[in-house]
């Protein structure tokens, strides 16, 4: 046999070689994207936890004053989260799509326009929310809450209004840096605000005897300190120096795009957030409401803490997905989404196994009552499954959906999964089948699972090439100088065509 002779046709050899080369490139791309997503997710965990702990520390400080102060602050925190902070967080999620894709497409002026437009919109939303908080005691009395607790909750909410405005600016700036992959300023500012908050809150609450007012004020000042630090980093950035001469017209035009995505983004976030709070309210209708509410609150706290952690993976995924789509790299965007899901699997496995292993002891972190710990042990297997599903959901719903601009799909999936399936089934299992709090949590688990399945199917059948084209159409604008170049080219073509026609004639 001669050297180089092969029984396989040459065309088939070339096709096999191209397939092997494509597979190697895909594997390399997935590995590199996993490294990028992981390296950004790690500091984002610290950022998310630092911001989350500000309210937790104020609750702990107020809780050591007396029992009624703890009750008032706890109720106020729950209601202000539902009516204010969750709404602002959801609205700001539109920047993950717009700024991320604009950065990938190198439309740097639009990044600043979207950010300033977001700040203006969120501040305007804060005005009616503040009015609601002023009359928080009237709202609580409608739900037959204790008058004294209602007054304390209203007082805490009023002094928390400065924190609301600071939070609106903070969320916009956070998305501004996150969309560019600049996590170091976020890490330093969040850590600095947390280090300031702990001694300052203690000073106001105990030494200056401001009580729950000091707990609320310390949150607001810490948020504004975080905003100030991020503003310094932003002013010193090269991108800001290039785009500092923005016109008001540019900002108002970008506000239209922002609002179009912000509303479904807020619906996607708030509908899921509110379903868990509704779970706790429904547990108060059970015979042993004190036990049921305590255990479900503990489980909800654990689930929320985990969600804060896994949300960082989603934040990293959102940044890379939106950047790559804006840059016109659909394969890289798909690799980023796949890498985030892979990291979510690892997170779900570690957390679920650890929690199940210590199922008999972990509840004692929150309560010394053996009855509470025993009941929490019974719900722990369901909680572990819920945490596993939430790991996927945080990636698919919270971040990959925002990175691609699928907020409307996430909102519809929330309505169908939680409010048409999960909550009704949970109510049936709780009150009819007599599973009590376990039935309510099973209902939420069913809702989360359905939503995860819907978004996973949508992700699987997504044409990433079309998403990349949509992203570039969304953020790339034709500038005046581009119009002039286009007109000159057309004029030259017309002149050449006329010359050819005249010569032929």
C-alpha positions in Angstrom: 0.0 0.0 0.0 1.3 3.4 -1.0 2.1 5.9 1.7 -0.8 8.3 2.2 -3.4 5.9 0.7 -6.7 5.8 2.6 -9.9 3.8 2.1 -11.9 6.8 3.4 -12.9 9.3 0.7 -11.1 12.6 0.9 -14.3 14.7 1.4 -15.3 12.5 4.3 -11.8 12.9 5.8 -12.0 16.7 5.6 -15.5 16.7 7.2 -14.3 14.5 10.0 -11.3 16.8 10.6 -13.5 19.8 10.7 -15.9 18.1 13.1 -13.0 17.2 15.4 -11.6 20.7 15.2 -15.0 22.2 16.0 -15.5 19.8 19.0 -12.0 20.8 20.3 -12.8 24.5 20.0 -16.2 24.0 21.7 -14.6 22.2 24.6 -11.8 24.8 24.9 -14.4 27.6 24.8 -16.5 25.9 27.5 -13.5 25.4 29.8 -12.4 29.0 29.4 -15.9 30.4 29.9 -16.3 28.3 33.1 -13.1 29.9 34.4 -14.3 33.4 33.6 -17.7 32.8 35.2 -16.1 31.3 38.3 -13.6 34.0 38.7 -16.3 36.7 38.6 -18.8 34.7 40.7 -16.4 34.5 43.8 -16.1 38.2 44.5 -19.8 38.8 43.6 -20.7 36.4 46.5 -18.9 38.8 48.9 -20.7 41.8 47.3 -24.2 40.1 47.6 -23.6 38.9 51.2 -22.3 42.3 52.3 -25.3 44.2 51.0 -27.7 41.5 52.4 -26.1 41.7 55.9 -26.9 45.4 56.3 -30.5 44.8 57.0 -29.8 41.6 59.0 -27.4 43.4 61.3 -30.0 46.2 62.0 -32.6 43.6 62.8 -30.2 41.8 65.2 -29.4 45.1 66.9 -33.0 46.1 67.3 -33.9 42.6 68.5 -31.7 43.0 71.6 -33.7 46.0 72.7 -36.9 44.2 73.5 -39.3 41.7 72.1 -41.8 44.2 70.7 -39.1 46.2 68.9 -38.0 43.0 67.2 -41.6 42.3 66.1 -42.0 45.8 64.8 -38.7 45.8 62.9 -39.3 42.3 61.5 -42.7 43.2 60.1 -41.5 46.5 58.7 -38.5 44.8 57.1 -40.8 42.2 55.4 -43.2 44.8 54.1 -40.5 47.3 53.0 -38.8 44.4 51.1 -42.1 43.4 49.4 -43.3 46.9 48.5 -40.0 48.7 47.9 -36.6 47.0 47.8 -37.8 44.0 45.7 -39.4 46.3 43.2 -36.3 48.4 42.7 -34.1 45.3 42.5 -36.3 43.9 39.8 -36.5 47.2 37.8 -32.7 47.6 37.9 -32.4 44.1 36.4 -33.1 45.6 32.9 -29.6 47.1 33.0 -28.1 43.7 33.0 -29.5 43.2 29.5 -29.0 46.8 28.2 -25.6 47.7 29.7 -24.1 44.2 29.2 -25.0 44.0 25.5 -24.0 47.6 24.9 -20.6 46.9 26.5 -20.1 43.8 24.3 -21.1 45.9 21.2 -18.7 48.7 22.3 -21.5 51.2 22.5 -19.9 52.9 25.5 -22.0 56.1 25.5 -25.2 54.0 25.8 -23.9 52.3 28.9 -23.8 55.7 30.7 -27.1 56.7 29.1 -28.8 53.6 30.3 -27.3 54.0 33.8 -28.4 57.6 34.3 -31.8 56.8 32.8 -32.2 54.0 35.3 -31.2 56.2 38.2 -33.9 58.8 37.2 -36.6 56.2 36.7 -35.9 54.4 40.0 -35.9 57.7 42.0 -39.3 58.5 40.5 -40.6 55.1 41.6 -39.3 55.8 45.1 -41.8 58.7 45.5 -45.1 56.7 45.7 -43.3 53.9 47.6 -42.3 56.5 50.3 -45.9 57.7 50.5 -47.0 54.1 51.2 -44.4 53.7 53.9 -45.6 56.8 55.7 -49.0 55.2 56.1 -47.7 51.8 56.9 -49.5 51.6 60.3 -52.9 52.1 58.5 -52.0 49.2 56.1 -51.1 46.9 59.0 -54.3 47.7 60.9 -56.3 46.6 57.9 -54.7 43.1 58.4 -55.6 43.3 62.2 -52.1 43.6 63.4 -51.3 44.8 67.0 -51.6 48.6 67.1 -48.4 49.1 69.0 -46.4 46.9 66.7 -48.0 48.7 63.7 -46.9 52.0 65.0 -43.3 50.8 65.6 -43.2 49.3 62.1 -44.5 52.5 60.6 -41.9 54.6 62.5 -39.1 52.2 61.3 -40.4 52.4 57.7 -40.4 56.2 57.7 -36.8 56.5 58.9 -35.9 53.8 56.2 -37.0 56.1 53.4 -33.5 57.6 52.9 -32.2 54.0 52.5 -34.8 53.5 49.7 -33.4 56.3 47.6 -29.9 55.2 48.3 -30.7 51.7 47.3 -32.2 52.9 44.0 -28.9 54.6 43.0 -26.8 51.7 44.4 -28.6 49.1 42.2 -28.0 51.2 39.1 -24.3 51.7 39.9 -23.9 48.0 40.8 -25.3 46.9 37.3 -23.1 49.6 35.7 -19.9 48.0 37.1 -21.2 44.4 36.8 -22.0 44.7 33.1 -18.3 45.6 32.5 -17.0 42.8 34.7 -15.5 45.4 37.1 -16.1 43.5 40.4 -13.2 45.0 42.4 -14.9 48.4 43.0 -18.1 46.5 44.0 -16.2 44.3 46.4 -14.3 47.2 48.0 -17.3 49.5 48.3 -19.6 46.8 49.7 -17.1 45.7 52.2 -16.3 49.2 53.3 -20.0 50.0 53.8 -20.4 46.8 55.9 -17.4 47.6 58.1 -18.9 51.1 58.6 -22.4 49.9 59.3 -21.6 47.5 62.2 -20.1 50.0 64.6 -22.3 52.9 63.4 -25.5 51.0 63.9 -24.3 49.9 67.4 -23.5 53.6 68.2 -26.9 54.9 67.1 -29.0 52.1 68.7 -27.3 51.7 72.1 -24.9 54.6 72.9 -27.0 57.5 71.4 -30.2 55.6 72.4 -32.0 56.2 69.0 -33.4 52.6 69.2 -35.1 51.3 66.1 -34.8 54.8 64.5 -31.0 54.4 64.7 -31.2 50.9 63.2 -33.1 52.3 60.2 -30.9 55.4 59.8 -27.7 53.3 59.8 -29.0 51.3 56.8 -29.6 54.5 54.9 -26.2 56.0 55.7 -24.5 52.8 54.8 -26.2 52.6 51.4 -25.3 56.2 50.6 -21.7 55.5 51.7 -21.6 52.6 49.3 -23.0 54.9 46.5 -20.4 57.5 47.3 -17.6 55.0 47.0 -18.9 53.6 43.7 -19.3 57.2 42.4 -15.6 57.9 43.1 -14.6 54.7 41.2 -17.0 55.6 38.4 -15.6 59.2 38.0 -12.1 57.9 37.8 -12.9 55.3 35.1 -11.8 55.8 31.5 -15.3 54.9 30.2 -16.8 57.8 32.2 -14.3 60.3 31.0 -15.2 59.3 27.4 -18.9 59.6 27.9 -19.2 62.4 30.5 -20.6 64.9 27.9 -23.9 63.1 27.5 -26.9 65.1 26.2 -30.3 64.9 28.0 -31.9 63.7 24.7 -29.7 60.6 24.8 -30.7 59.8 28.3 -34.4 60.2 27.7 -34.3 58.1 24.5 -32.5 55.3 26.5 -35.1 55.6 29.2 -37.8 54.2 26.8 -35.8 51.1 26.2 -35.1 50.8 29.9 -38.7 51.0 31.0 -39.8 48.5 28.3 -37.5 45.9 29.9 -37.7 47.1 33.5 -41.4 46.4 33.9 -41.2 42.7 33.0 -38.0 42.3 34.9 -39.6 43.7 38.0 -42.6 41.3 37.5 -40.2 38.4 37.1 -38.4 39.2 40.4 -41.3 40.4 42.5 -43.8 37.6 41.7 -41.3 35.0 42.8 -40.2 37.1 45.9 -43.9 37.7 46.9 -44.8 34.0 46.6 -42.4 33.1 49.5 -43.8 35.9 51.7 -47.3 34.7 51.0 -46.2 31.3 52.2 -45.4 32.7 55.6 -48.6 34.6 55.8 -50.7 31.5 55.0 -48.9 29.6 57.7 -50.4 32.1 60.2 -53.8 30.6 59.5 -52.9 27.1 60.8 -53.9 26.0 64.3 -50.4 26.1 65.8 -49.6 29.3 64.0 -46.6 30.2 66.2 -44.8 27.0 65.5 -45.7 26.9 61.8 -44.7 30.5 61.2 -41.4 30.1 63.2 -40.3 27.0 61.3 -41.2 28.3 57.8 -39.5 31.7 58.6 -36.4 29.8 59.6 -36.5 27.7 56.3 -37.2 30.8 54.3 -34.2 32.5 55.9 -31.9 29.6 55.0 -33.3 29.5 51.5 -32.8 33.2 51.1 -29.3 33.1 52.3 -28.5 30.3 49.8 -30.2 32.3 47.0 -27.9 35.3 47.8 -24.9 33.0 47.2 -26.1 31.3 44.1 -27.3 34.6 42.7 -23.6 35.6 42.4 -23.1 32.8 39.9 -26.1 34.1 37.9 -24.8 37.6 38.0 -21.5 36.5 36.5 -23.4 34.4 33.9 -25.6 37.4 33.0 -22.6 39.6 32.4 -20.8 37.2 30.1 -24.0 36.2 28.2 -25.0 39.8 27.6 -21.4 40.8 26.7 -21.0 38.0 24.2 -24.4 38.5 22.6 -23.6 42.2 22.2 -20.3 41.4 20.7 -21.9 39.0 18.2 -20.4 35.8 19.7 -23.4 33.4 20.0 -21.2 30.3 20.7 -19.5 32.1 23.6 -22.9 33.2 25.0 -24.1 29.6 24.9 -20.9 28.4 26.6 -21.4 31.0 29.4 -25.0 29.8 30.0 -23.9 26.2 30.1 -21.0 27.0 32.4 -23.4 28.8 34.8 -25.7 25.8 34.9 -22.8 23.5 35.6 -21.7 25.7 38.5 -25.3 25.7 39.8 -25.2 21.9 39.8 -22.1 21.9 42.0 -23.6 24.5 44.3 -26.8 22.6 44.7 -25.0 19.3 45.4 -22.7 20.7 48.1 -25.4 22.8 49.9 -28.1 20.1 49.8 -25.8 17.3 51.1 -24.4 19.5 53.8 -27.8 20.6 55.0 -29.3 17.1 55.0 -26.3 15.7 56.9 -26.9 18.2 59.7 -30.7 18.1 59.4 -31.1 17.4 63.2 -28.9 20.3 64.3 -29.0 23.3 61.9 -32.3 24.7 63.2 -30.7 25.4 66.6 -28.8 28.2 65.0 -32.1 30.2 64.9 -34.0 28.8 67.9 -33.3 26.9 71.2 -36.8 25.3 71.2 -36.6 21.6 70.6 -40.1 21.5 69.1 -39.0 24.0 66.5 -35.8 22.1 65.7 -37.7 18.8 65.5 -40.3 20.2 63.0 -37.5 21.8 61.0 -35.8 18.4 60.7 -39.0 17.0 59.1 -39.1 19.8 56.5 -35.3 19.6 55.8 -35.6 17.0 53.0 -38.1 19.2 51.1 -35.9 22.2 51.8 -32.9 20.4 50.3 -34.9 19.7 47.1 -36.0 23.3 47.0 -32.4 24.6 47.3 -31.4 22.3 44.5 -34.1 23.6 42.2 -33.4 27.2 43.2 -29.7 26.8 42.2 -30.9 26.2 38.6 -33.6 28.8 38.9 -31.2 31.6 40.0 -29.1 31.0 36.9 -31.9 30.6 34.4 -34.5 33.0 35.6 -32.5 35.6 37.5 -29.5 36.0 35.2 -29.4 34.1 31.9 -32.9 35.5 31.2 -31.7 39.0 31.9 -28.6 38.6 29.9 -30.6 37.7 26.9 -33.5 40.0 27.5 -36.1 37.3 28.3 -37.7 39.1 31.2 -41.2 38.8 29.7 -40.8 35.0 29.5 -39.6 34.9 33.1 -42.7 36.9 34.2 -45.1 34.6 32.4 -43.4 31.6 33.8 -43.7 33.0 37.3 -47.4 33.6 37.0 -48.1 30.1 35.7 -45.7 28.2 37.9 -46.4 29.9 41.3 -49.8 31.5 41.2 -51.7 29.0 38.9 -49.9 25.8 40.1 -47.6 26.0 43.1 -49.6 28.1 45.6 -53.0 26.5 44.9 -51.5 23.0 45.2 -49.6 24.1 48.4 -52.9 25.3 49.9 -54.6 22.1 49.0 -51.8 20.0 50.6 -51.7 22.2 53.7 -55.4 22.7 54.5 -57.1 19.7 52.9 -54.5 16.9 53.1 -53.5 18.3 56.5 -49.7 18.4 55.7 -49.6 21.9 57.3 -46.3 23.8 56.7 -44.8 20.9 54.7 -47.7 21.1 52.3 -47.1 24.8 51.7 -43.4 24.3 51.1 -44.1 21.4 48.7 -46.3 23.7 46.7 -43.5 26.3 46.4 -41.2 23.5 45.4 -43.6 22.4 42.6 -43.8 26.0 41.4 -40.1 26.4 41.3 -39.7 23.1 39.5 -42.2 24.1 36.8 -40.6 27.4 36.3 -37.1 25.8 36.0 -38.4 23.3 33.4 -40.0 26.0 31.3 -36.9 28.2 31.3 -34.6 25.2 30.7 -36.6 24.2 27.7 -36.6 27.8 26.3 -32.8 27.9 26.9 -32.2 24.5 25.2 -34.1 25.5 22.0 -32.8 29.0 21.8 -31.1 30.1 18.6 -28.2 32.0 20.0 -27.4 33.4 16.5 -30.8 35.1 16.5 -30.3 36.4 20.0 -26.9 37.9 19.1 -28.6 39.6 16.1 -31.4 41.0 18.4 -28.8 42.2 20.9 -26.9 44.2 18.4 -30.1 45.6 16.8 -31.1 46.7 20.3 -28.0 48.6 21.3 -26.3 49.6 18.1 -27.4 53.0 16.7 -26.6 54.7 13.4 -24.6 57.8 14.2 -24.7 61.0 12.1 -21.2 60.5 10.8 -22.2 57.0 9.7 -25.2 58.5 7.8 -22.9 60.9 6.0 -20.5 58.1 5.0 -23.4 56.0 3.7 -24.8 58.9 1.6 -21.3 59.6 0.1 -21.0 55.9 -0.8 -24.4 55.9 -2.4 -23.6 59.0 -4.4 -20.4 57.5 -5.7 -22.3 54.3 -6.7 -24.9 56.4 -8.5 -22.3 58.3 -10.4 -20.5 55.1 -11.5 -23.8 53.6 -12.6 -24.7 56.7 -14.7 -21.2 56.8 -16.3 -21.6 53.1 -17.3 -25.0 53.8 -18.8 -23.8 56.8 -20.7 -20.8 54.8 -22.1 -23.0 52.0 -23.2 -25.4 54.4 -24.9 
